[in-house]
Amino acid sequence: MASYTEALVSMMPRTYEAPLLAEWVNIYTWLGLQYAFENKSKEQFKAASEIAPKELSEYEKGLLDNLRRWIYEQRRKALKTRWKSTDSTELNKTRMVQKKLF
């Protein structure tokens, strides 16, 4: 599953397009609160804690989990596509370098 930060970043452009539904506003602000907490930004944490819900409802948690799974799946698809388009000799060179590192 994608991280909370990845979910927050993926939602950001959507906030510029049109107003979000109340559930998504709660998710977005809650994710912002989690980001501020993880990065120990006191000012951001204080601002986010004033507007963000303390915890998400079960429905909102389900929406967030679905979003995180979708982001992860899209990332995996992009990686597989990249691997398929990469020349096999390039892959072998990369594997040899990785073997030397470990």
DRENTORKOL-3810 file (N, C-alpha, C; in nm, 4 decimals):
REM DRENTORKOL-3810
@n.u->0.0832; n.v->-0.1176; n.w->0.0000; ca.u->0.0000; ca.v->0.0000; ca.w->0.0000; c.u->0.0882; c.v->0.1245; c.w->0.0000
@n.u->0.0386; n.v->0.2299; n.w->-0.0580; ca.u->0.1112; ca.v->0.3566; ca.w->-0.0623; c.u->0.1127; c.v->0.4197; c.w->0.0773
@n.u->0.2099; n.v->0.5056; n.w->0.1008; ca.u->0.2205; ca.v->0.5727; ca.w->0.2312; c.u->0.1177; c.v->0.6858; c.w->0.2398
@n.u->0.1009; n.v->0.7369; n.w->0.3612; ca.u->0.0097; ca.v->0.8498; ca.w->0.3807; c.u->0.0592; c.v->0.9720; c.w->0.3030
@n.u->0.1896; n.v->0.9917; n.w->0.3008; ca.u->0.2457; ca.v->1.1061; ca.w->0.2293; c.u->0.2181; c.v->1.0958; c.w->0.0805
@n.u->0.2316; n.v->0.9756; n.w->0.0243; ca.u->0.2009; ca.v->0.9560; ca.w->-0.1177; c.u->0.0536; c.v->0.9848; c.w->-0.1459
@n.u->-0.0332; n.v->0.9424; n.w->-0.0553; ca.u->-0.1761; ca.v->0.9688; ca.w->-0.0723; c.u->-0.2040; c.v->1.1192; c.w->-0.0676
@n.u->-0.1397; n.v->1.1877; n.w->0.0247; ca.u->-0.1567; ca.v->1.3326; ca.w->0.0366; c.u->-0.1117; c.v->1.4032; c.w->-0.0905
@n.u->0.0049; n.v->1.3644; n.w->-0.1400; ca.u->0.0599; ca.v->1.4266; ca.w->-0.2608; c.u->-0.0274; c.v->1.3973; c.w->-0.3825
@n.u->-0.0824; n.v->1.2780; n.w->-0.3915; ca.u->-0.1667; ca.v->1.2450; ca.w->-0.5064; c.u->-0.3001; c.v->1.3188; c.w->-0.5016
@n.u->-0.3463; n.v->1.3546; n.w->-0.3826; ca.u->-0.4729; ca.v->1.4266; ca.w->-0.3702; c.u->-0.4574; c.v->1.5762; c.w->-0.3973
@n.u->-0.3389; n.v->1.6292; n.w->-0.3778; ca.u->-0.3186; ca.v->1.7739; ca.w->-0.3873; c.u->-0.3670; c.v->1.8340; c.w->-0.5199
@n.u->-0.3298; n.v->1.7794; n.w->-0.6366; ca.u->-0.3777; ca.v->1.8403; ca.w->-0.7612; c.u->-0.5303; c.v->1.8387; c.w->-0.7738
@n.u->-0.5926; n.v->1.7376; n.w->-0.7175; ca.u->-0.7390; ca.v->1.7266; ca.w->-0.7235; c.u->-0.8059; c.v->1.8415; c.w->-0.6485
@n.u->-0.7421; n.v->1.8908; n.w->-0.5451; ca.u->-0.8017; ca.v->1.9998; ca.w->-0.4673; c.u->-0.8084; c.v->2.1289; c.w->-0.5465
@n.u->-0.7276; n.v->2.1420; n.w->-0.6519; ca.u->-0.7289; ca.v->2.2623; ca.w->-0.7346; c.u->-0.8383; c.v->2.2573; c.w->-0.8409
@n.u->-0.8883; n.v->2.1403; n.w->-0.8726; ca.u->-0.9847; ca.v->2.1246; ca.w->-0.9820; c.u->-1.1259; c.v->2.1663; c.w->-0.9428
@n.u->-1.1711; n.v->2.1175; n.w->-0.8300; ca.u->-1.3081; ca.v->2.1442; ca.w->-0.7859; c.u->-1.3155; c.v->2.1157; c.w->-0.6360
@n.u->-1.4182; n.v->2.1668; n.w->-0.5709; ca.u->-1.4326; ca.v->2.1382; ca.w->-0.4273; c.u->-1.4450; c.v->1.9879; c.w->-0.4014
@n.u->-1.3882; n.v->1.9446; n.w->-0.2920; ca.u->-1.3952; ca.v->1.8038; ca.w->-0.2529; c.u->-1.5211; c.v->1.7781; c.w->-0.1709
@n.u->-1.5656; n.v->1.6549; n.w->-0.1753; ca.u->-1.6749; ca.v->1.6142; ca.w->-0.0869; c.u->-1.6250; c.v->1.6158; c.w->0.0574
@n.u->-1.7169; n.v->1.6246; n.w->0.1518; ca.u->-1.6812; ca.v->1.6359; ca.w->0.2933; c.u->-1.5908; c.v->1.5216; c.w->0.3403
@n.u->-1.6184; n.v->1.4001; n.w->0.2920; ca.u->-1.5364; ca.v->1.2852; ca.w->0.3329; c.u->-1.3916; c.v->1.3032; c.w->0.2888
@n.u->-1.3739; n.v->1.3515; n.w->0.1651; ca.u->-1.2391; ca.v->1.3690; ca.w->0.1115; c.u->-1.1680; c.v->1.4874; c.w->0.1760
@n.u->-1.2432; n.v->1.5884; n.w->0.2174; ca.u->-1.1836; ca.v->1.7002; ca.w->0.2917; c.u->-1.1291; c.v->1.6482; c.w->0.4238
@n.u->-1.2076; n.v->1.5651; n.w->0.4916; ca.u->-1.1614; ca.v->1.5063; ca.w->0.6180; c.u->-1.0360; c.v->1.4223; c.w->0.5965
@n.u->-1.0353; n.v->1.3425; n.w->0.4916; ca.u->-0.9193; ca.v->1.2581; ca.w->0.4622; c.u->-0.7980; c.v->1.3447; c.w->0.4317
@n.u->-0.8159; n.v->1.4455; n.w->0.3484; ca.u->-0.7057; ca.v->1.5328; ca.w->0.3070; c.u->-0.6467; c.v->1.6072; c.w->0.4267
@n.u->-0.7318; n.v->1.6640; n.w->0.5099; ca.u->-0.6807; ca.v->1.7369; ca.w->0.6267; c.u->-0.6191; c.v->1.6421; c.w->0.7281
@n.u->-0.6756; n.v->1.5232; n.w->0.7442; ca.u->-0.6174; ca.v->1.4245; ca.w->0.8357; c.u->-0.4796; c.v->1.3815; c.w->0.7870
@n.u->-0.4657; n.v->1.3608; n.w->0.6559; ca.u->-0.3356; ca.v->1.3258; ca.w->0.5992; c.u->-0.2351; c.v->1.4391; c.w->0.6207
@n.u->-0.2805; n.v->1.5632; n.w->0.6070; ca.u->-0.1931; ca.v->1.6775; ca.w->0.6336; c.u->-0.1469; c.v->1.6796; c.w->0.7782
@n.u->-0.2361; n.v->1.6443; n.w->0.8702; ca.u->-0.2006; ca.v->1.6362; ca.w->1.0114; c.u->-0.0967; c.v->1.5273; c.w->1.0351
@n.u->-0.1141; n.v->1.4125; n.w->0.9714; ca.u->-0.0179; ca.v->1.3028; ca.w->0.9859; c.u->0.1189; c.v->1.3437; c.w->0.9306
@n.u->0.1183; n.v->1.4146; n.w->0.8179; ca.u->0.2434; ca.v->1.4613; ca.w->0.7572; c.u->0.3152; c.v->1.5575; c.w->0.8521
@n.u->0.2414; n.v->1.6521; n.w->0.9088; ca.u->0.3010; ca.v->1.7491; ca.w->1.0011; c.u->0.3565; c.v->1.6783; c.w->1.1244
@n.u->0.2857; n.v->1.5772; n.w->1.1731; ca.u->0.3315; ca.v->1.5024; ca.w->1.2904; c.u->0.4597; c.v->1.4250; c.w->1.2587
@n.u->0.4637; n.v->1.3585; n.w->1.1430; ca.u->0.5814; ca.v->1.2794; ca.w->1.1045; c.u->0.7045; c.v->1.3662; c.w->1.0856
@n.u->0.6852; n.v->1.4870; n.w->1.0336; ca.u->0.7983; ca.v->1.5753; ca.w->1.0056; c.u->0.8271; c.v->1.6723; c.w->1.1197
@n.u->0.7557; n.v->1.6569; n.w->1.2286; ca.u->0.7772; ca.v->1.7343; ca.w->1.3497; c.u->0.7778; c.v->1.8851; c.w->1.3250
@n.u->0.6858; n.v->1.9274; n.w->1.2411; ca.u->0.6693; ca.v->2.0703; ca.w->1.2138; c.u->0.5643; c.v->2.1245; c.w->1.3101
@n.u->0.6086; n.v->2.1946; n.w->1.4124; ca.u->0.5168; ca.v->2.2424; ca.w->1.5162; c.u->0.4119; c.v->2.3378; c.w->1.4613
@n.u->0.4534; n.v->2.4284; n.w->1.3727; ca.u->0.3590; ca.v->2.5257; ca.w->1.3177; c.u->0.2541; c.v->2.4577; c.w->1.2305
@n.u->0.2993; n.v->2.3663; n.w->1.1427; ca.u->0.2051; ca.v->2.2943; ca.w->1.0572; c.u->0.1130; c.v->2.2059; c.w->1.1409
@n.u->0.1706; n.v->2.1414; n.w->1.2427; ca.u->0.0908; ca.v->2.0531; ca.w->1.3269; c.u->-0.0179; c.v->2.1321; c.w->1.3996
@n.u->0.0194; n.v->2.2482; n.w->1.4514; ca.u->-0.0784; ca.v->2.3312; ca.w->1.5227; c.u->-0.1906; c.v->2.3753; c.w->1.4291
@n.u->-0.1545; n.v->2.4208; n.w->1.3099; ca.u->-0.2557; ca.v->2.4658; ca.w->1.2130; c.u->-0.3444; c.v->2.3499; c.w->1.1686
@n.u->-0.2827; n.v->2.2351; n.w->1.1395; ca.u->-0.3600; ca.v->2.1200; ca.w->1.0924; c.u->-0.4490; c.v->2.0635; c.w->1.2013
@n.u->-0.4018; n.v->2.0651; n.w->1.3254; ca.u->-0.4812; ca.v->2.0071; ca.w->1.4339; c.u->-0.6066; c.v->2.0883; c.w->1.4627
@n.u->-0.6067; n.v->2.2156; n.w->1.4227; ca.u->-0.7254; ca.v->2.2989; ca.w->1.4429; c.u->-0.8374; c.v->2.2645; c.w->1.3450
@n.u->-0.8008; n.v->2.2155; n.w->1.2260; ca.u->-0.9042; ca.v->2.1902; ca.w->1.1248; c.u->-0.9248; c.v->2.0424; c.w->1.0926
@n.u->-0.8274; n.v->1.9595; n.w->1.1215; ca.u->-0.8361; ca.v->1.8175; ca.w->1.0851; c.u->-0.9120; c.v->1.7384; c.w->1.1911
@n.u->-0.9845; n.v->1.6356; n.w->1.1489; ca.u->-1.0493; ca.v->1.5484; ca.w->1.2474; c.u->-0.9442; c.v->1.4685; c.w->1.3236
@n.u->-0.9740; n.v->1.4360; n.w->1.4465; ca.u->-0.8785; ca.v->1.3581; ca.w->1.5276; c.u->-0.8616; c.v->1.2176; c.w->1.4714
@n.u->-0.9699; n.v->1.1599; n.w->1.4223; ca.u->-0.9623; ca.v->1.0292; ca.w->1.3570; c.u->-1.0697; c.v->1.0217; c.w->1.2494
@n.u->-1.0484; n.v->0.9319; n.w->1.1559; ca.u->-1.1406; ca.v->0.9159; ca.w->1.0446; c.u->-1.2491; c.v->0.8147; c.w->1.0794
@n.u->-1.3655; n.v->0.8310; n.w->1.0170; ca.u->-1.4725; ca.v->0.7329; ca.w->1.0343; c.u->-1.4326; c.v->0.6050; c.w->0.9604
@n.u->-1.5035; n.v->0.4984; n.w->0.9847; ca.u->-1.4741; ca.v->0.3713; ca.w->0.9175; c.u->-1.4890; c.v->0.3850; c.w->0.7663
@n.u->-1.5894; n.v->0.4599; n.w->0.7245; ca.u->-1.6116; ca.v->0.4816; ca.w->0.5811; c.u->-1.4934; c.v->0.5571; c.w->0.5194
@n.u->-1.4477; n.v->0.6620; n.w->0.5883; ca.u->-1.3344; ca.v->0.7408; ca.w->0.5396; c.u->-1.2053; c.v->0.6584; c.w->0.5385
@n.u->-1.1888; n.v->0.5738; n.w->0.6388; ca.u->-1.0720; ca.v->0.4850; ca.w->0.6402; c.u->-1.0740; c.v->0.3905; c.w->0.5204
@n.u->-1.1937; n.v->0.3424; n.w->0.4864; ca.u->-1.2079; ca.v->0.2556; ca.w->0.3700; c.u->-1.1737; c.v->0.3285; c.w->0.2410
@n.u->-1.2206; n.v->0.4533; n.w->0.2279; ca.u->-1.1872; ca.v->0.5328; ca.w->0.1098; c.u->-1.0368; c.v->0.5558; c.w->0.0998
@n.u->-0.9748; n.v->0.5865; n.w->0.2133; ca.u->-0.8300; ca.v->0.6104; ca.w->0.2147; c.u->-0.7533; c.v->0.4839; c.w->0.1790
@n.u->-0.7937; n.v->0.3714; n.w->0.2336; ca.u->-0.7267; ca.v->0.2445; ca.w->0.2006; c.u->-0.7396; c.v->0.2117; c.w->0.0520
@n.u->-0.8577; n.v->0.2370; n.w->-0.0042; ca.u->-0.8765; ca.v->0.2135; ca.w->-0.1483; c.u->-0.7849; c.v->0.3043; c.w->-0.2306
@n.u->-0.7734; n.v->0.4294; n.w->-0.1899; ca.u->-0.6844; ca.v->0.5225; ca.w->-0.2594; c.u->-0.5396; c.v->0.4759; c.w->-0.2504
@n.u->-0.4983; n.v->0.4352; n.w->-0.1309; ca.u->-0.3597; ca.v->0.3895; ca.w->-0.1130; c.u->-0.3306; c.v->0.2643; c.w->-0.1960
@n.u->-0.4261; n.v->0.1734; n.w->-0.2046; ca.u->-0.4084; ca.v->0.0538; ca.w->-0.2888; c.u->-0.3999; c.v->0.0918; c.w->-0.4360
@n.u->-0.4861; n.v->0.1841; n.w->-0.4786; ca.u->-0.4869; ca.v->0.2275; ca.w->-0.6175; c.u->-0.3531; c.v->0.2916; c.w->-0.6541
@n.u->-0.3000; n.v->0.3759; n.w->-0.5693; ca.u->-0.1703; ca.v->0.4394; ca.w->-0.5944; c.u->-0.0627; c.v->0.3328; c.w->-0.6069
@n.u->-0.0636; n.v->0.2354; n.w->-0.5166; ca.u->0.0364; ca.v->0.1287; ca.w->-0.5202; c.u->0.0266; c.v->0.0493; c.w->-0.6509
@n.u->-0.0967; n.v->0.0153; n.w->-0.6908; ca.u->-0.1159; ca.v->-0.0611; ca.w->-0.8146; c.u->-0.0689; c.v->0.0179; c.w->-0.9364
@n.u->-0.0956; n.v->0.1466; n.w->-0.9403; ca.u->-0.0514; ca.v->0.2296; ca.w->-1.0525; c.u->0.1008; c.v->0.2376; c.w->-1.0580
@n.u->0.1630; n.v->0.2450; n.w->-0.9418; ca.u->0.3092; ca.v->0.2483; ca.w->-0.9351; c.u->0.3673; c.v->0.1165; c.w->-0.9852
@n.u->0.3068; n.v->0.0056; n.w->-0.9468; ca.u->0.3535; ca.v->-0.1261; ca.w->-0.9919; c.u->0.3373; c.v->-0.1417; c.w->-1.1433
@n.u->0.2224; n.v->-0.0977; n.w->-1.1968; ca.u->0.1994; ca.v->-0.1060; ca.w->-1.3417; c.u->0.3039; c.v->-0.0247; c.w->-1.4174
@n.u->0.3326; n.v->0.0948; n.w->-1.3681; ca.u->0.4325; ca.v->0.1798; ca.w->-1.4344; c.u->0.5697; c.v->0.1143; c.w->-1.4304
@n.u->0.6029; n.v->0.0519; n.w->-1.3189; ca.u->0.7325; ca.v->-0.0142; ca.w->-1.3065; c.u->0.7422; c.v->-0.1342; c.w->-1.4000
@n.u->0.6357; n.v->-0.2128; n.w->-1.4083; ca.u->0.6353; ca.v->-0.3279; ca.w->-1.4995; c.u->0.6478; c.v->-0.2827; c.w->-1.6448
@n.u->0.5775; n.v->-0.1769; n.w->-1.6792; ca.u->0.5867; ca.v->-0.1244; ca.w->-1.8154; c.u->0.7286; c.v->-0.0778; c.w->-1.8452
@n.u->0.7896; n.v->-0.0134; n.w->-1.7491; ca.u->0.9272; ca.v->0.0332; ca.w->-1.7674; c.u->1.0225; c.v->-0.0834; c.w->-1.7845
@n.u->1.0025; n.v->-0.1875; n.w->-1.7056; ca.u->1.0883; ca.v->-0.3061; ca.w->-1.7159; c.u->1.0732; c.v->-0.3729; c.w->-1.8516
@n.u->0.9500; n.v->-0.3803; n.w->-1.9001; ca.u->0.9253; ca.v->-0.4446; ca.w->-2.0300; c.u->0.9887; c.v->-0.3651; c.w->-2.1436
@n.u->0.9898; n.v->-0.2350; n.w->-2.1313; ca.u->1.0448; ca.v->-0.1521; ca.w->-2.2381; c.u->1.1974; c.v->-0.1406; c.w->-2.2307
@n.u->1.2546; n.v->-0.1790; n.w->-2.1173; ca.u->1.3990; ca.v->-0.1703; ca.w->-2.1004; c.u->1.4666; c.v->-0.2874; c.w->-2.1701
@n.u->1.5737; n.v->-0.2602; n.w->-2.2367; ca.u->1.6528; ca.v->-0.3619; ca.w->-2.3049; c.u->1.7089; c.v->-0.4594; c.w->-2.2007
@n.u->1.7125; n.v->-0.5882; n.w->-2.2339; ca.u->1.7603; ca.v->-0.6895; ca.w->-2.1394; c.u->1.9067; c.v->-0.6686; c.w->-2.1042
@n.u->1.9880; n.v->-0.6150; n.w->-2.1949; ca.u->2.1287; ca.v->-0.5906; ca.w->-2.1614; c.u->2.1408; c.v->-0.4814; c.w->-2.0562
@n.u->2.0505; n.v->-0.3823; n.w->-2.0612; ca.u->2.0506; ca.v->-0.2788; ca.w->-1.9582; c.u->2.0161; c.v->-0.3377; c.w->-1.8229
@n.u->1.9184; n.v->-0.4284; n.w->-1.8205; ca.u->1.8810; ca.v->-0.4933; ca.w->-1.6956; c.u->1.9968; c.v->-0.5739; c.w->-1.6389
@n.u->2.0662; n.v->-0.6458; n.w->-1.7253; ca.u->2.1796; ca.v->-0.7252; ca.w->-1.6791; c.u->2.2895; c.v->-0.6366; c.w->-1.6218
@n.u->2.3157; n.v->-0.5225; n.w->-1.6835; ca.u->2.4150; ca.v->-0.4287; ca.w->-1.6314; c.u->2.3738; c.v->-0.3794; c.w->-1.4927
@n.u->2.2470; n.v->-0.3479; n.w->-1.4785; ca.u->2.1962; ca.v->-0.2998; ca.w->-1.3496; c.u->2.2092; c.v->-0.4080; c.w->-1.2436
@n.u->2.1762; n.v->-0.5300; n.w->-1.2787; ca.u->2.1868; ca.v->-0.6409; ca.w->-1.1833; c.u->2.3314; c.v->-0.6639; c.w->-1.1414
@n.u->2.4237; n.v->-0.6507; n.w->-1.2346; ca.u->2.5652; ca.v->-0.6694; ca.w->-1.2020; c.u->2.6132; c.v->-0.5613; c.w->-1.1059
@n.u->2.5705; n.v->-0.4395; n.w->-1.1275; ca.u->2.6077; ca.v->-0.3300; ca.w->-1.0381; c.u->2.5493; c.v->-0.3550; c.w->-0.9002
@n.u->2.4245; n.v->-0.3998; n.w->-0.8950; ca.u->2.3616; ca.v->-0.4261; ca.w->-0.7655; c.u->2.4319; c.v->-0.5388; c.w->-0.6923
@n.u->2.4746; n.v->-0.6424; n.w->-0.7648; ca.u->2.5466; ca.v->-0.7531; ca.w->-0.7002; c.u->2.6757; c.v->-0.7027; c.w->-0.6389
@n.u->2.7438; n.v->-0.6125; n.w->-0.7077; ca.u->2.8700; ca.v->-0.5580; ca.w->-0.6556; c.u->2.8465; c.v->-0.4762; c.w->-0.5294
@n.u->2.7306; n.v->-0.4080; n.w->-0.5238; ca.u->2.7002; ca.v->-0.3258; ca.w->-0.4064; c.u->2.6693; c.v->-0.4103; c.w->-0.2836
@n.u->2.6116; n.v->-0.5274; n.w->-0.3065; ca.u->2.5727; ca.v->-0.6092; ca.w->-0.1925; c.u->2.6572; c.v->-0.7319; c.w->-0.1902
END
